[in-house]
Amino acid sequence: MLLSVENLHVYYGAIHAVKDVSLHVQEGEIVTLIGANGAGKSTVLNTISGLLKPRSGKIQFMDHNVTGVAPNKIVQTGLVQCPEGRRVFARMTVEENLEMGAYTRPNGKFDENLEHVYELFPRLKERRTQVSGTLSGGEQQMLAMGRALMSEPKLLMLDEPSMGLAPLLVEQIFEIIKSLHKAGSTILLVEQNAQMALQVADRAYVLESGRITLSGTGAELMASESVKRAYLGG
């Protein structure tokens, strides 16, 4: 088991945002977490990556208990989050942003990793000296993903990668996700576009009001009448 989350409870003050959530990710899988706005999807990811502290529960990554561990320490284990809303360093160039993603990795592989990112995202190579705040939304999403990949993640967590993007760019982002998976990457994907997410997922969980209400393979959830009605416009 690469990642195991057991009985996770997370609060914002008195608000019980995540309620007894358990999920797991095996090496080489794409696992997706779908649900409506406010269901708690990003809260789950932010807790796994150490940005939020759980009230109770356990998060195990590889052989490490990372429950409540500081985010910079979690990144060093190979558990890396690409956050919702891009959050690039707006005043830095594209290449400087990518350098920031590599700060936990040995210098010897920087050039190799940078070339890999530029192969995945040729647009970033074209714009490597451009200030990141002037990029389009789609380019910033590519940069955020590229920055995460620079740290050589063992598990890449993607939080709403298609948010706010035009349909053509959404297709492009999901093609890149499929390419990463084919190359052996393990991905935990939070995504509001349930149709696209379930199409690429090996397994999936449905989160409603902070609780997991359904789980199964991507294909099983695509065929579920309740999922069709709630998330697929069926």
DOGU-652728 format. One record per residue (C-alpha): x, y, z; residue number from 1; residue in three letters. Coordinates in Angstrom, 1 decimal. Layout:
BEGIN
<site X="X" Y="Y" Z="Z" nr="NUM" rest="Ala"/>
...
REM end
This chain:
BEGIN
<site X="0.0" Y="0.0" Z="0.0" nr="1" rest="Met"/>
<site X="1.5" Y="3.4" Z="-1.0" nr="2" rest="Leu"/>
<site X="-1.0" Y="5.6" Z="0.9" nr="3" rest="Leu"/>
<site X="-3.5" Y="4.6" Z="3.5" nr="4" rest="Ser"/>
<site X="-5.9" Y="7.0" Z="5.2" nr="5" rest="Val"/>
<site X="-7.9" Y="5.6" Z="8.1" nr="6" rest="Glu"/>
<site X="-10.8" Y="7.2" Z="9.9" nr="7" rest="Asn"/>
<site X="-9.9" Y="10.8" Z="9.2" nr="8" rest="Leu"/>
<site X="-11.7" Y="13.5" Z="11.1" nr="9" rest="His"/>
<site X="-10.9" Y="17.2" Z="10.3" nr="10" rest="Val"/>
<site X="-12.5" Y="20.3" Z="11.8" nr="11" rest="Tyr"/>
<site X="-12.5" Y="24.0" Z="10.9" nr="12" rest="Tyr"/>
<site X="-13.2" Y="25.4" Z="14.4" nr="13" rest="Gly"/>
<site X="-16.6" Y="23.8" Z="15.3" nr="14" rest="Ala"/>
<site X="-17.3" Y="22.7" Z="11.7" nr="15" rest="Ile"/>
<site X="-16.8" Y="19.0" Z="11.2" nr="16" rest="His"/>
<site X="-15.5" Y="19.1" Z="7.6" nr="17" rest="Ala"/>
<site X="-14.2" Y="15.6" Z="7.1" nr="18" rest="Val"/>
<site X="-16.0" Y="12.7" Z="8.8" nr="19" rest="Lys"/>
<site X="-14.4" Y="9.3" Z="9.3" nr="20" rest="Asp"/>
<site X="-12.9" Y="9.2" Z="5.8" nr="21" rest="Val"/>
<site X="-10.8" Y="6.1" Z="4.9" nr="22" rest="Ser"/>
<site X="-9.2" Y="5.5" Z="1.5" nr="23" rest="Leu"/>
<site X="-6.1" Y="4.0" Z="0.0" nr="24" rest="His"/>
<site X="-3.9" Y="4.2" Z="-3.1" nr="25" rest="Val"/>
<site X="-1.8" Y="1.4" Z="-4.5" nr="26" rest="Gln"/>
<site X="1.4" Y="2.1" Z="-6.4" nr="27" rest="Glu"/>
<site X="0.7" Y="2.8" Z="-10.1" nr="28" rest="Gly"/>
<site X="-3.0" Y="3.7" Z="-9.7" nr="29" rest="Glu"/>
<site X="-5.0" Y="6.7" Z="-10.5" nr="30" rest="Ile"/>
<site X="-7.5" Y="7.1" Z="-7.7" nr="31" rest="Val"/>
<site X="-10.0" Y="10.0" Z="-8.0" nr="32" rest="Thr"/>
<site X="-12.1" Y="11.7" Z="-5.3" nr="33" rest="Leu"/>
<site X="-15.3" Y="13.3" Z="-6.7" nr="34" rest="Ile"/>
<site X="-18.0" Y="15.3" Z="-5.1" nr="35" rest="Gly"/>
<site X="-19.8" Y="18.6" Z="-5.1" nr="36" rest="Ala"/>
<site X="-18.3" Y="22.0" Z="-4.1" nr="37" rest="Asn"/>
<site X="-17.8" Y="22.0" Z="-0.3" nr="38" rest="Gly"/>
<site X="-17.9" Y="18.2" Z="0.0" nr="39" rest="Ala"/>
<site X="-14.5" Y="18.3" Z="1.7" nr="40" rest="Gly"/>
<site X="-12.3" Y="17.0" Z="-1.2" nr="41" rest="Lys"/>
<site X="-9.6" Y="19.6" Z="-1.0" nr="42" rest="Ser"/>
<site X="-9.7" Y="19.4" Z="2.8" nr="43" rest="Thr"/>
<site X="-8.8" Y="15.7" Z="2.5" nr="44" rest="Val"/>
<site X="-5.8" Y="16.4" Z="0.3" nr="45" rest="Leu"/>
<site X="-4.6" Y="19.3" Z="2.4" nr="46" rest="Asn"/>
<site X="-4.7" Y="17.1" Z="5.5" nr="47" rest="Thr"/>
<site X="-2.8" Y="14.3" Z="3.7" nr="48" rest="Ile"/>
<site X="-0.1" Y="16.8" Z="2.7" nr="49" rest="Ser"/>
<site X="0.2" Y="18.3" Z="6.2" nr="50" rest="Gly"/>
<site X="-1.4" Y="21.7" Z="5.5" nr="51" rest="Leu"/>
<site X="-4.2" Y="20.9" Z="7.9" nr="52" rest="Leu"/>
<site X="-4.0" Y="18.9" Z="11.1" nr="53" rest="Lys"/>
<site X="-6.6" Y="16.2" Z="11.7" nr="54" rest="Pro"/>
<site X="-8.6" Y="15.9" Z="14.9" nr="55" rest="Arg"/>
<site X="-8.2" Y="12.1" Z="14.7" nr="56" rest="Ser"/>
<site X="-7.3" Y="9.4" Z="12.2" nr="57" rest="Gly"/>
<site X="-4.1" Y="8.0" Z="10.7" nr="58" rest="Lys"/>
<site X="-2.3" Y="8.8" Z="7.4" nr="59" rest="Ile"/>
<site X="0.3" Y="6.3" Z="6.4" nr="60" rest="Gln"/>
<site X="2.6" Y="6.9" Z="3.4" nr="61" rest="Phe"/>
<site X="4.8" Y="4.0" Z="2.4" nr="62" rest="Met"/>
<site X="6.4" Y="3.0" Z="5.8" nr="63" rest="Asp"/>
<site X="5.9" Y="6.5" Z="7.4" nr="64" rest="His"/>
<site X="3.2" Y="7.6" Z="9.7" nr="65" rest="Asn"/>
<site X="2.8" Y="11.2" Z="8.3" nr="66" rest="Val"/>
<site X="-0.3" Y="12.2" Z="10.4" nr="67" rest="Thr"/>
<site X="0.2" Y="15.8" Z="11.4" nr="68" rest="Gly"/>
<site X="3.8" Y="16.0" Z="10.1" nr="69" rest="Val"/>
<site X="5.0" Y="19.3" Z="8.7" nr="70" rest="Ala"/>
<site X="4.3" Y="19.8" Z="4.9" nr="71" rest="Pro"/>
<site X="8.0" Y="20.3" Z="4.0" nr="72" rest="Asn"/>
<site X="8.9" Y="17.0" Z="5.7" nr="73" rest="Lys"/>
<site X="6.0" Y="15.2" Z="3.9" nr="74" rest="Ile"/>
<site X="7.3" Y="16.5" Z="0.5" nr="75" rest="Val"/>
<site X="10.7" Y="14.9" Z="1.3" nr="76" rest="Gln"/>
<site X="9.1" Y="11.5" Z="1.6" nr="77" rest="Thr"/>
<site X="7.8" Y="11.8" Z="-2.0" nr="78" rest="Gly"/>
<site X="4.2" Y="12.8" Z="-1.3" nr="79" rest="Leu"/>
<site X="3.6" Y="16.0" Z="-3.3" nr="80" rest="Val"/>
<site X="0.5" Y="18.1" Z="-3.9" nr="81" rest="Gln"/>
<site X="-0.3" Y="20.3" Z="-6.8" nr="82" rest="Cys"/>
<site X="-2.7" Y="22.8" Z="-5.2" nr="83" rest="Pro"/>
<site X="-6.1" Y="24.1" Z="-6.3" nr="84" rest="Glu"/>
<site X="-5.9" Y="27.4" Z="-8.0" nr="85" rest="Gly"/>
<site X="-2.4" Y="26.9" Z="-9.4" nr="86" rest="Arg"/>
<site X="-0.6" Y="29.1" Z="-6.9" nr="87" rest="Arg"/>
<site X="2.5" Y="29.8" Z="-9.0" nr="88" rest="Val"/>
<site X="5.1" Y="32.3" Z="-7.8" nr="89" rest="Phe"/>
<site X="3.8" Y="35.1" Z="-9.9" nr="90" rest="Ala"/>
<site X="6.9" Y="37.3" Z="-9.9" nr="91" rest="Arg"/>
<site X="9.3" Y="34.5" Z="-10.8" nr="92" rest="Met"/>
<site X="9.9" Y="33.2" Z="-14.3" nr="93" rest="Thr"/>
<site X="8.7" Y="29.8" Z="-15.4" nr="94" rest="Val"/>
<site X="12.1" Y="28.3" Z="-14.9" nr="95" rest="Glu"/>
<site X="12.5" Y="29.8" Z="-11.5" nr="96" rest="Glu"/>
<site X="9.2" Y="28.3" Z="-10.4" nr="97" rest="Asn"/>
<site X="10.4" Y="24.9" Z="-11.7" nr="98" rest="Leu"/>
<site X="13.7" Y="25.3" Z="-9.7" nr="99" rest="Glu"/>
<site X="11.6" Y="25.9" Z="-6.6" nr="100" rest="Met"/>
<site X="9.9" Y="22.5" Z="-7.1" nr="101" rest="Gly"/>
<site X="13.2" Y="20.8" Z="-7.0" nr="102" rest="Ala"/>
<site X="14.5" Y="22.1" Z="-3.7" nr="103" rest="Tyr"/>
<site X="14.1" Y="18.7" Z="-1.9" nr="104" rest="Thr"/>
<site X="16.0" Y="16.8" Z="-4.7" nr="105" rest="Arg"/>
<site X="19.7" Y="16.3" Z="-5.3" nr="106" rest="Pro"/>
<site X="21.2" Y="18.8" Z="-7.7" nr="107" rest="Asn"/>
<site X="22.6" Y="16.1" Z="-9.9" nr="108" rest="Gly"/>
<site X="19.2" Y="15.3" Z="-11.5" nr="109" rest="Lys"/>
<site X="17.9" Y="18.8" Z="-11.9" nr="110" rest="Phe"/>
<site X="18.7" Y="19.1" Z="-15.6" nr="111" rest="Asp"/>
<site X="17.3" Y="15.7" Z="-16.4" nr="112" rest="Glu"/>
<site X="14.0" Y="16.5" Z="-14.5" nr="113" rest="Asn"/>
<site X="13.7" Y="19.9" Z="-16.1" nr="114" rest="Leu"/>
<site X="14.0" Y="18.3" Z="-19.6" nr="115" rest="Glu"/>
<site X="11.4" Y="15.8" Z="-18.7" nr="116" rest="His"/>
<site X="9.0" Y="18.6" Z="-17.6" nr="117" rest="Val"/>
<site X="9.7" Y="20.5" Z="-20.8" nr="118" rest="Tyr"/>
<site X="9.0" Y="17.3" Z="-22.9" nr="119" rest="Glu"/>
<site X="5.6" Y="17.0" Z="-21.1" nr="120" rest="Leu"/>
<site X="4.8" Y="20.7" Z="-21.4" nr="121" rest="Phe"/>
<site X="6.5" Y="22.2" Z="-24.5" nr="122" rest="Pro"/>
<site X="4.7" Y="25.5" Z="-23.9" nr="123" rest="Arg"/>
<site X="6.7" Y="25.9" Z="-20.7" nr="124" rest="Leu"/>
<site X="9.9" Y="25.6" Z="-22.5" nr="125" rest="Lys"/>
<site X="8.8" Y="28.2" Z="-25.0" nr="126" rest="Glu"/>
<site X="8.0" Y="30.5" Z="-22.1" nr="127" rest="Arg"/>
<site X="10.8" Y="29.6" Z="-19.6" nr="128" rest="Arg"/>
<site X="12.0" Y="33.2" Z="-19.2" nr="129" rest="Thr"/>
<site X="8.5" Y="34.7" Z="-18.9" nr="130" rest="Gln"/>
<site X="7.2" Y="36.0" Z="-15.6" nr="131" rest="Val"/>
<site X="4.7" Y="33.4" Z="-14.4" nr="132" rest="Ser"/>
<site X="2.0" Y="35.9" Z="-13.4" nr="133" rest="Gly"/>
<site X="1.6" Y="36.8" Z="-17.1" nr="134" rest="Thr"/>
<site X="0.8" Y="33.3" Z="-18.2" nr="135" rest="Leu"/>
<site X="-2.7" Y="32.1" Z="-19.2" nr="136" rest="Ser"/>
<site X="-4.7" Y="30.0" Z="-16.7" nr="137" rest="Gly"/>
<site X="-3.9" Y="26.8" Z="-18.7" nr="138" rest="Gly"/>
<site X="-0.2" Y="27.7" Z="-18.8" nr="139" rest="Glu"/>
<site X="-0.2" Y="28.3" Z="-15.1" nr="140" rest="Gln"/>
<site X="-1.8" Y="24.9" Z="-14.5" nr="141" rest="Gln"/>
<site X="0.9" Y="23.3" Z="-16.6" nr="142" rest="Met"/>
<site X="3.5" Y="25.1" Z="-14.6" nr="143" rest="Leu"/>
<site X="2.0" Y="24.1" Z="-11.2" nr="144" rest="Ala"/>
<site X="2.0" Y="20.4" Z="-12.4" nr="145" rest="Met"/>
<site X="5.5" Y="20.8" Z="-13.8" nr="146" rest="Gly"/>
<site X="6.7" Y="22.3" Z="-10.5" nr="147" rest="Arg"/>
<site X="5.3" Y="19.3" Z="-8.6" nr="148" rest="Ala"/>
<site X="6.9" Y="16.8" Z="-10.9" nr="149" rest="Leu"/>
<site X="10.3" Y="18.5" Z="-10.4" nr="150" rest="Met"/>
<site X="10.3" Y="17.0" Z="-6.9" nr="151" rest="Ser"/>
<site X="10.1" Y="13.4" Z="-8.3" nr="152" rest="Glu"/>
<site X="6.9" Y="12.5" Z="-6.5" nr="153" rest="Pro"/>
<site X="6.2" Y="8.9" Z="-5.5" nr="154" rest="Lys"/>
<site X="2.5" Y="10.0" Z="-5.2" nr="155" rest="Leu"/>
<site X="1.3" Y="13.1" Z="-7.0" nr="156" rest="Leu"/>
<site X="-1.9" Y="14.7" Z="-5.6" nr="157" rest="Met"/>
<site X="-3.7" Y="16.9" Z="-8.1" nr="158" rest="Leu"/>
<site X="-6.3" Y="19.3" Z="-6.7" nr="159" rest="Asp"/>
<site X="-8.9" Y="20.4" Z="-9.4" nr="160" rest="Glu"/>
<site X="-6.4" Y="20.6" Z="-12.3" nr="161" rest="Pro"/>
<site X="-9.2" Y="21.5" Z="-14.8" nr="162" rest="Ser"/>
<site X="-10.8" Y="24.3" Z="-12.8" nr="163" rest="Met"/>
<site X="-11.5" Y="27.4" Z="-14.8" nr="164" rest="Gly"/>
<site X="-10.0" Y="26.0" Z="-18.0" nr="165" rest="Leu"/>
<site X="-11.5" Y="26.0" Z="-21.5" nr="166" rest="Ala"/>
<site X="-12.7" Y="22.5" Z="-22.8" nr="167" rest="Pro"/>
<site X="-9.7" Y="22.1" Z="-25.1" nr="168" rest="Leu"/>
<site X="-7.2" Y="22.7" Z="-22.3" nr="169" rest="Leu"/>
<site X="-9.1" Y="20.4" Z="-20.0" nr="170" rest="Val"/>
<site X="-8.6" Y="17.6" Z="-22.7" nr="171" rest="Glu"/>
<site X="-4.9" Y="18.5" Z="-22.8" nr="172" rest="Gln"/>
<site X="-4.5" Y="18.4" Z="-19.1" nr="173" rest="Ile"/>
<site X="-6.2" Y="15.0" Z="-18.9" nr="174" rest="Phe"/>
<site X="-4.0" Y="13.6" Z="-21.7" nr="175" rest="Glu"/>
<site X="-1.0" Y="14.6" Z="-19.7" nr="176" rest="Ile"/>
<site X="-2.4" Y="12.9" Z="-16.6" nr="177" rest="Ile"/>
<site X="-2.9" Y="9.7" Z="-18.7" nr="178" rest="Lys"/>
<site X="0.7" Y="10.0" Z="-20.0" nr="179" rest="Ser"/>
<site X="2.0" Y="10.3" Z="-16.5" nr="180" rest="Leu"/>
<site X="0.0" Y="7.3" Z="-15.4" nr="181" rest="His"/>
<site X="1.3" Y="5.3" Z="-18.4" nr="182" rest="Lys"/>
<site X="4.8" Y="6.2" Z="-17.5" nr="183" rest="Ala"/>
<site X="4.3" Y="4.7" Z="-14.0" nr="184" rest="Gly"/>
<site X="3.2" Y="7.7" Z="-11.9" nr="185" rest="Ser"/>
<site X="0.8" Y="7.1" Z="-9.0" nr="186" rest="Thr"/>
<site X="-1.9" Y="9.9" Z="-8.8" nr="187" rest="Ile"/>
<site X="-4.6" Y="10.9" Z="-6.3" nr="188" rest="Leu"/>
<site X="-6.9" Y="13.2" Z="-8.2" nr="189" rest="Leu"/>
<site X="-9.5" Y="15.6" Z="-6.8" nr="190" rest="Val"/>
<site X="-11.7" Y="16.8" Z="-9.6" nr="191" rest="Glu"/>
<site X="-15.1" Y="18.4" Z="-10.1" nr="192" rest="Gln"/>
<site X="-15.3" Y="17.2" Z="-13.7" nr="193" rest="Asn"/>
<site X="-16.5" Y="13.8" Z="-12.7" nr="194" rest="Ala"/>
<site X="-16.9" Y="12.5" Z="-16.3" nr="195" rest="Gln"/>
<site X="-13.2" Y="13.1" Z="-17.1" nr="196" rest="Met"/>
<site X="-12.0" Y="12.0" Z="-13.7" nr="197" rest="Ala"/>
<site X="-13.8" Y="8.7" Z="-13.8" nr="198" rest="Leu"/>
<site X="-12.7" Y="8.0" Z="-17.4" nr="199" rest="Gln"/>
<site X="-9.0" Y="8.0" Z="-16.3" nr="200" rest="Val"/>
<site X="-9.4" Y="6.5" Z="-12.8" nr="201" rest="Ala"/>
<site X="-8.6" Y="2.9" Z="-11.8" nr="202" rest="Asp"/>
<site X="-10.6" Y="3.5" Z="-8.7" nr="203" rest="Arg"/>
<site X="-12.8" Y="6.3" Z="-7.3" nr="204" rest="Ala"/>
<site X="-14.5" Y="7.5" Z="-4.2" nr="205" rest="Tyr"/>
<site X="-17.5" Y="9.8" Z="-3.9" nr="206" rest="Val"/>
<site X="-17.4" Y="12.3" Z="-1.0" nr="207" rest="Leu"/>
<site X="-20.6" Y="13.9" Z="0.2" nr="208" rest="Glu"/>
<site X="-20.8" Y="16.3" Z="3.1" nr="209" rest="Ser"/>
<site X="-17.5" Y="15.2" Z="4.4" nr="210" rest="Gly"/>
<site X="-18.2" Y="11.4" Z="4.2" nr="211" rest="Arg"/>
<site X="-17.3" Y="8.8" Z="1.6" nr="212" rest="Ile"/>
<site X="-20.7" Y="7.4" Z="0.4" nr="213" rest="Thr"/>
<site X="-19.6" Y="5.3" Z="-2.5" nr="214" rest="Leu"/>
<site X="-16.4" Y="3.6" Z="-3.9" nr="215" rest="Ser"/>
<site X="-15.5" Y="1.3" Z="-6.7" nr="216" rest="Gly"/>
<site X="-13.6" Y="1.2" Z="-10.0" nr="217" rest="Thr"/>
<site X="-13.9" Y="4.2" Z="-12.3" nr="218" rest="Gly"/>
<site X="-16.1" Y="2.1" Z="-14.7" nr="219" rest="Ala"/>
<site X="-18.4" Y="1.0" Z="-11.8" nr="220" rest="Glu"/>
<site X="-19.0" Y="4.6" Z="-10.7" nr="221" rest="Leu"/>
<site X="-19.5" Y="5.7" Z="-14.3" nr="222" rest="Met"/>
<site X="-22.3" Y="3.1" Z="-14.5" nr="223" rest="Ala"/>
<site X="-23.9" Y="4.0" Z="-11.1" nr="224" rest="Ser"/>
<site X="-27.3" Y="5.6" Z="-11.5" nr="225" rest="Glu"/>
<site X="-26.8" Y="7.7" Z="-8.4" nr="226" rest="Ser"/>
<site X="-23.5" Y="9.0" Z="-9.7" nr="227" rest="Val"/>
<site X="-25.0" Y="9.7" Z="-13.2" nr="228" rest="Lys"/>
<site X="-27.8" Y="11.7" Z="-11.6" nr="229" rest="Arg"/>
<site X="-25.6" Y="13.7" Z="-9.2" nr="230" rest="Ala"/>
<site X="-22.4" Y="14.2" Z="-11.2" nr="231" rest="Tyr"/>
<site X="-22.7" Y="13.1" Z="-14.9" nr="232" rest="Leu"/>
<site X="-26.0" Y="14.9" Z="-15.9" nr="233" rest="Gly"/>
<site X="-27.7" Y="11.5" Z="-16.3" nr="234" rest="Gly"/>
REM end
